[in-house]
Structure formats: C-alpha cells, structure tokens
Amino acid sequence: MGRSTRAQADQNRARIVDAASGLFRVKGIDAVSIAEIMEATGMTQGGFYKHFSSKEALAAEACAEAFERSTTTWKELVSAGPESGRTNRLRQLAEYYLTEKPPEKTCPMIALGQDAAGHAAEEPFSQVYRKGAQGMCELFVNAASPEPNGRQREELMLLFASMVGTNLLKRAVGNEPWIQEMQQALMKKLSCEGSGD
C-alpha cells in the first residue's frame, strides 16, 4: 500500500480533530481515549501519532476547532441578522445559543470549561480555551455596537455572562420552569438594552 497523499493526510487529521472535538464535548478530555477517537474515525490507533505528538496536542487543536466553528456560526448570524437594530442581532444570537443542540455540538465554553479549569494556565489547551471564550464574548458585545464603551460594554458583558450561565443551567437541569423564567428575563433585558432603557 502506498503512502497517502498530503491531501489525504490533511483530511485524516481533520477527521481526527472533528471526532475528538465532539467526543471531548460529550465526555470530557480525560474520559476519552486515543483508541476511542481513532475508532470514531475508522482509523487505526497507530495512525494517531502520525498526526499528533500527544493527546494534549490534539485537545488544544480540537478546542480551537470547536471555538472556530462556534465563532463562524455567530459571525454568520450577526452578518445575516436584521439591519433594524442591535437588539435584534443580540436576541438572534441568544435565541440560537439557547436552542438545544446535540451534545457533541454543545457550546465549547460550557462543554470544555471544566477541562480548561483543570489545566494549568500556561498549557496550550487553556490558552486556546481562554482565547476562544474571549473571542465569543467580544463577538457578542460587538454585535450590539461596533465599539461599545463604558456602561454599555459592562451591560453587554453581563448579558453575555447571563446567557452562558442560563445555557449551562439549562444543559445541567433541563428546561424546567425556573430555567424558562431565566431565559425569558434574559430576552426581556436584551429588548430593554436595545431600546436604551
């Protein structure tokens, strides 16, 4: 059997990253083995080390890929969003964000947060996580206004934190009445924020 081409090697690497990204979001990094990742791709375990020096290297790349996909989706929502005002763009982001998704597509801020907390700050995974989470926060804040400052920026950051917290609790306990109330309060606040109240 001949060597795979560079394009095939790149495709195989992307398949490994994609499989790992989903598995890590469902189970957490420590609970997923290299064998399980490779089985999900249909490749042999021995092929892993042709692409990655370690599971930790893969974890950082899978985290980056998860944030990149989420950020791309958010950017598409913002750019395709209504021109009628910032509130509509923020509401659109929040509604999308709070919509239930398959476990392997869960927001990386939530799904990988515990893993990030367990890694030292200087480790590549933690650095990628911090950069990704900050990028999503900035995207949310800037969806409202190109350069919010002062009080407006503080309010938008609080709304972002509320949105992420609501999603975390919704994922943990389900769509119970108090979670629905929390979600409605967030949407109401988004409406007030846009009207200048």
C-alpha contacts under 8 A as a table, 3 or more apart, distances in Angstrom:
res1	aa1	res2	aa2	distance
4	S	8	Q	5.82
4	S	9	A	6.31
5	T	8	Q	5.10
5	T	9	A	6.19
6	R	9	A	4.98
6	R	10	D	6.15
7	A	10	D	5.09
7	A	11	Q	6.20
8	Q	11	Q	4.97
8	Q	12	N	6.10
9	A	12	N	5.06
9	A	13	R	6.16
10	D	13	R	5.08
10	D	14	A	6.17
11	Q	14	A	5.07
11	Q	15	R	6.18
12	N	15	R	5.04
12	N	16	I	6.30
13	R	16	I	5.13
13	R	17	V	6.26
13	R	51	H	6.12
14	A	17	V	5.08
14	A	18	D	6.01
15	R	18	D	5.08
15	R	19	A	6.05
15	R	41	T	6.27
16	I	19	A	5.21
16	I	20	A	6.01
16	I	37	I	6.84
16	I	38	M	6.83
16	I	41	T	6.28
17	V	20	A	5.11
17	V	21	S	5.94
17	V	58	L	6.79
17	V	61	E	6.83
17	V	62	A	5.16
17	V	65	E	7.50
18	D	21	S	5.12
18	D	22	G	6.46
18	D	62	A	6.85
18	D	65	E	7.64
19	A	22	G	5.40
19	A	23	L	6.19
19	A	37	I	6.16
19	A	40	A	6.35
19	A	41	T	6.54
20	A	23	L	5.05
20	A	24	F	5.74
20	A	37	I	5.74
20	A	58	L	7.66
20	A	59	A	7.46
20	A	62	A	6.19
21	S	24	F	5.32
21	S	25	R	6.23
21	S	59	A	7.73
21	S	62	A	4.73
21	S	63	C	6.52
21	S	65	E	7.25
21	S	66	A	6.27
21	S	104	E	7.49
22	G	25	R	5.23
22	G	26	V	6.32
22	G	103	P	7.75
22	G	104	E	4.18
22	G	105	K	6.60
23	L	26	V	5.12
23	L	27	K	5.96
23	L	28	G	7.27
23	L	29	I	7.93
23	L	32	V	6.86
23	L	37	I	7.41
23	L	104	E	6.41
24	F	27	K	5.34
24	F	28	G	4.48
24	F	29	I	4.88
24	F	31	A	7.94
24	F	32	V	6.67
24	F	59	A	7.97
24	F	104	E	7.91
24	F	111	A	7.88
24	F	112	L	7.39
25	R	28	G	5.78
25	R	29	I	7.85
25	R	103	P	6.87
25	R	104	E	5.50
25	R	105	K	7.39
25	R	106	T	6.67
25	R	108	P	6.90
25	R	111	A	4.87
25	R	112	L	6.07
26	V	103	P	5.46
26	V	104	E	5.40
26	V	106	T	8.00
26	V	111	A	7.11
27	K	31	A	5.84
27	K	32	V	6.65
28	G	31	A	5.59
28	G	32	V	6.76
28	G	111	A	7.51
28	G	112	L	6.85
28	G	114	Q	7.99
28	G	115	D	6.64
29	I	32	V	5.56
29	I	59	A	7.12
29	I	115	D	6.66
30	D	33	S	7.55
32	V	36	E	6.46
32	V	37	I	7.23
33	S	36	E	5.14
33	S	37	I	6.45
34	I	37	I	5.10
34	I	38	M	6.17
34	I	45	Q	6.84
34	I	48	F	7.57
34	I	55	K	6.96
35	A	38	M	5.19
35	A	39	E	6.00
35	A	44	T	7.90
35	A	45	Q	5.42
36	E	39	E	5.04
36	E	40	A	6.23
37	I	40	A	5.18
37	I	41	T	6.62
38	M	41	T	5.10
38	M	42	G	6.21
38	M	43	M	5.29
38	M	44	T	5.97
38	M	45	Q	5.50
38	M	48	F	7.10
39	E	42	G	5.01
39	E	43	M	6.09
39	E	44	T	6.94
39	E	45	Q	7.51
40	A	43	M	7.79
43	M	47	G	6.88
44	T	47	G	5.55
44	T	48	F	7.49
45	Q	48	F	5.59
46	G	49	Y	6.43
46	G	50	K	7.86
47	G	50	K	5.43
47	G	51	H	7.29
48	F	51	H	5.64
48	F	52	F	6.22
49	Y	52	F	5.01
49	Y	53	S	5.81
49	Y	54	S	7.33
50	K	53	S	7.90
52	F	55	K	7.28
52	F	57	A	6.37
52	F	58	L	6.26
53	S	57	A	6.47
54	S	57	A	5.25
54	S	58	L	6.57
55	K	58	L	5.03
55	K	59	A	6.07
56	E	59	A	4.90
56	E	60	A	6.36
56	E	125	F	7.29
57	A	60	A	5.35
57	A	61	E	6.45
57	A	124	P	7.67
57	A	125	F	7.82
58	L	61	E	5.10
58	L	62	A	5.92
59	A	62	A	5.05
59	A	63	C	5.99
59	A	125	F	6.38
60	A	63	C	5.13
60	A	64	A	6.22
60	A	124	P	5.89
60	A	125	F	4.21
60	A	126	S	7.83
60	A	128	V	6.36
61	E	64	A	5.02
61	E	65	E	6.14
61	E	125	F	7.87
62	A	65	E	4.99
62	A	66	A	6.16
63	C	66	A	5.12
63	C	67	F	6.31
63	C	108	P	7.28
63	C	112	L	7.70
63	C	125	F	7.03
63	C	128	V	6.74
63	C	129	Y	6.56
64	A	67	F	5.25
64	A	68	E	5.99
64	A	128	V	5.96
64	A	129	Y	7.26
64	A	132	G	7.03
65	E	68	E	4.96
65	E	69	R	6.17
66	A	69	R	5.33
66	A	70	S	6.30
66	A	108	P	6.10
67	F	70	S	5.06
67	F	71	T	5.90
67	F	108	P	6.25
67	F	129	Y	7.97
67	F	132	G	5.45
67	F	133	A	7.65
68	E	71	T	5.11
68	E	72	T	6.01
68	E	132	G	7.64
69	R	72	T	5.12
69	R	73	T	6.24
70	S	73	T	5.18
70	S	74	W	6.22
70	S	107	C	7.23
70	S	108	P	7.90
71	T	74	W	5.04
71	T	75	K	6.08
71	T	135	G	7.71
71	T	136	M	6.28
71	T	139	L	7.88
72	T	75	K	5.11
72	T	76	E	6.20
73	T	76	E	5.11
73	T	77	L	6.24
74	W	77	L	5.04
74	W	78	V	6.17
74	W	93	L	6.77
74	W	139	L	7.71
75	K	78	V	5.09
75	K	79	S	6.03
75	K	139	L	7.59
76	E	79	S	5.19
76	E	80	A	5.87
77	L	80	A	5.22
77	L	81	G	5.58
77	L	89	R	7.69
77	L	92	Q	7.32
77	L	93	L	6.78
78	V	81	G	4.92
78	V	89	R	5.86
78	V	92	Q	8.00
78	V	93	L	7.37
78	V	143	A	6.40
81	G	88	N	7.40
81	G	89	R	5.62
81	G	92	Q	7.34
82	P	85	G	6.88
82	P	88	N	6.41
82	P	89	R	6.50
83	E	86	R	7.87
84	S	88	N	7.11
85	G	88	N	5.71
85	G	89	R	6.93
85	G	194	G	7.51
86	R	89	R	5.15
86	R	90	L	6.21
86	R	143	A	6.63
86	R	144	A	4.44
86	R	145	S	6.76
86	R	194	G	6.28
87	T	90	L	5.07
87	T	91	R	5.91
87	T	144	A	6.72
87	T	190	L	6.21
87	T	191	S	5.97
87	T	193	E	7.09
87	T	194	G	4.60
87	T	195	S	7.77
88	N	91	R	5.05
88	N	92	Q	5.90
89	R	92	Q	5.02
89	R	93	L	6.19
89	R	143	A	6.47
89	R	144	A	6.95
90	L	93	L	5.09
90	L	94	A	6.08
90	L	140	F	7.03
90	L	143	A	6.54
90	L	144	A	6.40
90	L	190	L	6.95
91	R	94	A	4.96
91	R	95	E	5.88
91	R	187	M	6.62
91	R	190	L	6.46
91	R	191	S	7.74
92	Q	95	E	5.17
92	Q	96	Y	6.12
93	L	96	Y	5.21
93	L	97	Y	5.94
93	L	140	F	7.70
94	A	97	Y	4.93
94	A	98	L	5.98
94	A	163	M	6.74
94	A	187	M	7.76
95	E	98	L	5.30
95	E	99	T	6.19
96	Y	99	T	5.25
97	Y	107	C	7.97
97	Y	163	M	8.00
97	Y	167	N	7.61
98	L	163	M	7.67
98	L	166	T	7.85
98	L	167	N	5.75
101	K	105	K	6.03
101	K	106	T	6.09
102	P	105	K	5.36
102	P	106	T	6.50
103	P	106	T	5.17
106	T	110	I	7.25
106	T	111	A	6.11
107	C	110	I	5.52
107	C	111	A	6.03
108	P	111	A	4.91
108	P	112	L	5.26
108	P	113	G	7.26
109	M	112	L	5.80
109	M	113	G	5.44
109	M	129	Y	7.59
109	M	133	A	6.05
110	I	113	G	5.21
110	I	114	Q	7.85
110	I	164	V	7.63
110	I	168	L	6.19
111	A	114	Q	7.40
112	L	115	D	5.24
112	L	116	A	6.22
112	L	129	Y	7.91
113	G	116	A	5.03
113	G	117	A	6.19
113	G	129	Y	7.95
114	Q	117	A	5.02
114	Q	118	G	6.34
115	D	118	G	5.12
115	D	119	H	6.56
116	A	119	H	5.33
116	A	125	F	6.90
116	A	126	S	5.19
116	A	129	Y	6.58
117	A	120	A	7.72
117	A	126	S	7.78
119	H	123	E	6.58
119	H	125	F	7.35
119	H	126	S	6.11
120	A	123	E	5.52
120	A	126	S	6.80
121	A	126	S	5.51
121	A	127	Q	6.64
122	E	126	S	6.76
122	E	127	Q	6.53
123	E	126	S	5.47
123	E	127	Q	6.34
124	P	127	Q	5.05
124	P	128	V	6.09
125	F	128	V	5.19
125	F	129	Y	6.11
126	S	129	Y	5.00
126	S	130	R	6.09
127	Q	130	R	5.23
127	Q	131	K	6.17
128	V	131	K	5.18
128	V	132	G	6.05
129	Y	132	G	5.11
129	Y	133	A	6.05
130	R	133	A	5.24
130	R	134	Q	6.00
131	K	134	Q	5.23
131	K	135	G	6.01
132	G	135	G	5.02
132	G	136	M	6.29
133	A	136	M	5.22
133	A	137	C	6.26
134	Q	137	C	5.03
134	Q	138	E	6.14
135	G	138	E	5.13
135	G	139	L	6.08
136	M	139	L	4.98
136	M	140	F	6.22
137	C	140	F	5.20
137	C	141	V	6.21
137	C	157	M	7.17
137	C	160	F	6.57
138	E	141	V	5.03
138	E	142	N	5.89
139	L	142	N	5.18
139	L	143	A	5.98
140	F	143	A	5.17
140	F	144	A	7.12
140	F	156	L	7.76
140	F	160	F	6.89
141	V	144	A	5.80
141	V	145	S	7.12
141	V	148	P	7.35
141	V	153	R	6.78
141	V	156	L	5.52
141	V	157	M	6.55
141	V	160	F	7.64
142	N	145	S	5.02
142	N	146	P	5.08
142	N	147	E	6.44
142	N	148	P	6.88
143	A	146	P	6.93
144	A	148	P	7.74
145	S	148	P	5.49
148	P	152	Q	5.96
148	P	153	R	5.20
149	N	152	Q	5.75
149	N	153	R	4.92
149	N	154	E	7.81
150	G	153	R	5.51
150	G	154	E	6.46
151	R	154	E	5.06
151	R	155	E	6.18
152	Q	155	E	5.15
152	Q	156	L	6.21
153	R	156	L	5.09
153	R	157	M	6.13
154	E	157	M	5.15
154	E	158	L	6.24
155	E	158	L	5.10
155	E	159	L	6.22
155	E	193	E	7.97
156	L	159	L	4.97
156	L	160	F	6.15
157	M	160	F	4.98
157	M	161	A	6.21
158	L	161	A	5.06
158	L	162	S	6.07
159	L	162	S	4.95
159	L	163	M	6.05
159	L	186	L	7.27
159	L	189	K	7.97
159	L	190	L	7.51
160	F	163	M	5.07
160	F	164	V	6.26
161	A	164	V	5.21
161	A	165	G	5.99
162	S	165	G	5.06
162	S	166	T	5.95
162	S	186	L	7.11
163	M	166	T	5.15
163	M	167	N	6.24
163	M	183	Q	7.91
163	M	186	L	7.02
164	V	167	N	5.12
164	V	168	L	6.17
165	G	168	L	5.03
165	G	169	L	6.21
166	T	169	L	5.24
166	T	170	K	5.98
166	T	179	I	7.09
166	T	182	M	6.79
166	T	183	Q	6.63
167	N	170	K	4.99
167	N	171	R	6.06
168	L	171	R	5.21
168	L	172	A	6.19
169	L	172	A	4.94
169	L	173	V	5.92
169	L	174	G	7.46
169	L	179	I	7.32
170	K	173	V	5.52
170	K	174	G	4.85
170	K	175	N	5.63
170	K	176	E	7.79
170	K	179	I	6.21
171	R	174	G	5.64
171	R	175	N	7.97
173	V	176	E	7.18
174	G	179	I	7.75
175	N	179	I	5.80
175	N	180	Q	6.33
176	E	179	I	5.24
176	E	180	Q	6.31
177	P	180	Q	4.99
177	P	181	E	6.14
178	W	181	E	4.90
178	W	182	M	6.17
179	I	182	M	4.94
179	I	183	Q	6.16
180	Q	183	Q	5.00
180	Q	184	Q	6.11
181	E	184	Q	5.07
181	E	185	A	6.13
182	M	185	A	5.11
182	M	186	L	6.28
183	Q	186	L	5.12
183	Q	187	M	6.34
184	Q	187	M	5.11
184	Q	188	K	6.09
185	A	188	K	5.02
185	A	189	K	6.09
186	L	189	K	5.08
186	L	190	L	6.17
187	M	190	L	5.00
187	M	191	S	6.34
188	K	191	S	5.10
188	K	192	C	6.34
189	K	192	C	4.96
189	K	193	E	5.98
190	L	193	E	5.05
190	L	194	G	6.35
191	S	194	G	5.32
191	S	195	S	6.40
192	C	195	S	5.12
192	C	196	G	6.30
192	C	197	D	5.16
193	E	196	G	5.42
193	E	197	D	5.94
194	G	197	D	7.60
